[in-house]
Amino acid sequence: SDGIPSDGMKYRQTGDGHPAPLSPQVFQILVSLVREPRHGYAVIQDIRERTNNEIHLTASTLYDALARLVDKEWIEEIDGPDDAVPAGGARRYYQLTAGGRKAAQLEADRLERLLGTVRGTSLATRKRS
């Protein structure tokens, strides 16, 4: 399911070199790691806060996605700060790689292009509740 969104739709790689869209969950994980490395629970909290609870990841979904992103070399596992060791042992921290940053930027660019198709329509002026 590399790059296949969880909405069940099939997206093809476009002929103009644009990669297939990322799932919202994968994109949000990458965005969560743009500013700083985080451990898994911090990623879940960050996504929940930034998306106003619109995207809620379970621990199992997150860790499956993190493993795939490590395999793709979009993120890497690193040692956390010395003061971040909980009683149960060291937490795994993750940071974005150059490839992950590029994938996140390409997806952000794709979403901007998509939003551009809506600008100037009545949909673009609707107030959010």
WODA-V321880 format. One record per residue. N is the residue number from 1. PHI is phi as a letter, one per 20 degrees, with the letter a starting at -180 (* if undefined). Layout:
# WODA-V321880
N,PHI + N,PHI
This chain:
# WODA-V321880
1,* + 2,g + 3,m + 4,e + 5,f + 6,f + 7,e + 8,n + 9,e + 10,e + 11,d + 12,e + 13,f + 14,f + 15,f + 16,e + 17,n + 18,f + 19,f + 20,f + 21,f + 22,e + 23,f + 24,g + 25,f + 26,f + 27,g + 28,f + 29,f + 30,f + 31,f + 32,f + 33,e + 34,f + 35,f + 36,a + 37,f + 38,b + 39,e + 40,g + 41,f + 42,f + 43,f + 44,g + 45,f + 46,f + 47,f + 48,g + 49,f + 50,f + 51,e + 52,l + 53,m + 54,f + 55,d + 56,c + 57,e + 58,e + 59,f + 60,f + 61,f + 62,f + 63,f + 64,f + 65,f + 66,g + 67,f + 68,f + 69,f + 70,f + 71,f + 72,f + 73,m + 74,e + 75,c + 76,c + 77,e + 78,c + 79,f + 80,f + 81,g + 82,g + 83,e + 84,d + 85,e + 86,f + 87,g + 88,f + 89,p + 90,f + 91,e + 92,e + 93,d + 94,c + 95,c + 96,f + 97,e + 98,g + 99,f + 100,f + 101,f + 102,f + 103,f + 104,f + 105,f + 106,f + 107,f + 108,f + 109,f + 110,f + 111,f + 112,f + 113,f + 114,f + 115,f + 116,f + 117,f + 118,e + 119,g + 120,n + 121,d + 122,f + 123,f + 124,f + 125,e + 126,f + 127,f + 128,e + 129,e
